Amino acid sequence: MISLNVNGKTHQVDVDPNMPLLWVIRDVLGLTGTKYGCGVAQCGACTVHLNGDAVRSCVTRVSRADGQKLTTIEGLSLSNDHPLQQAWAEIDVPQCGYCQSGQLMSAAVLLKENPNPSDKDIDIAMSGNLCRCGTYPRIRKAIHMAAEMQRKKGF
Amino acid sequence: MFKSSDMFKSRSENKAKQIINHRTIVVVLILFSLMGGIAATGPRVNHPMMNDRMVDAPSLDGPTDSIESVAAFMKVYKVLMSPRCMNCHPAGDVPLQGDDSHLHQMLPQRGSDGKGLYAMKCTNCHQPTNSSGVHTPPGHPNWHLPPANMKMVFQGKTAHQLAKQLVDRKQNGNKNRQQLIEHGDDALVVAAWNPGEGRTLPPMSHEEFKAAWETWLKKGAYAPSPKAK
């Protein structure tokens, strides 16, 4: 039995310890906001937070998360009001939307560790999250907006 | 006025000095010829590759041997310059990837501690063990690059440069000779021989590498000639 604290709630899951964390999140816990993209840590669609770091859940064995704290896109904020979510809505960042939960989870780590990122910081942080619709300029703009909201509102 | 007796005295002194100078030159020449003879019969001090040795060489407990040391390092060098070692010792701040040592896809950055930045930290993708399948991230619990304040660059270094760098405590993580020897068994070093599917191994076994590594260090840690390849 593996114990996972996901979005503040503890789950006991009876799965193969080698099962990808993404499978557990989506198929066992039913949290389908996190997406499957490439399966080999190349696209970032499956990004979730493991103890605050933006791990790619498609290559992370669930055993690595045993007893650890996980956050998925469903738990990024209580009311979908994280500054990034507000900026994403304001700027209308997504096109098809498939990669966006991963984009948001990576951007959240960036803003946590660097509240005032430059364009270069954003490029470094977001280079592992692909978007086939090419929404990169809007992602960058939204991250700057969210950073400003954070500073003004003292998030 | 200059007296003739003074002149004679002065000439005598000059002659004496010349004789002494001639004797000195003869003695020096004899010494050189003797050294040449020793060098001809003892190639260990006249090896063309011998150039330098590690700073704490006097603490060595056994006899040094520049030929054995340099020959061992040339084997070590082949391993260190193989993709499995060099890819995480890049000249820039982006790790290398693949058997052709191209820049790592997505251009992850070194970061101050060598463990990446923001949402692009090494262990976000590199797991404690290898991921299964080809083109998946290889893994190790301690996956990282050298830190920004001591980059330990292998890429682009000649054998001469790398040998000198490896024994320079200001560039090698402050390791002394014994710690360097032990580093040959470091888990991340050994991980080069378990690189995951689809990646070539270093050009010799870890046992052979370790033997060459120890021989290089124990025989004096001599650096090959700057022209050695």
Interface residues (C-beta under 8 A of the other chain):
Chain A: V40 A41 Q42 G44 T47 D53 A54 V55 R56 V59 T60 R61 R64 M105 S106 A107 V109 L110 E113 N114 D121 I124 A125 M126 S127 G128 N129
Chain B: Q105 M106 L107 P108 Q109 L117 Y118 A119 M120 K121 T123 N124 C125 Q127 P128 S131 G133 H135 T136 P137
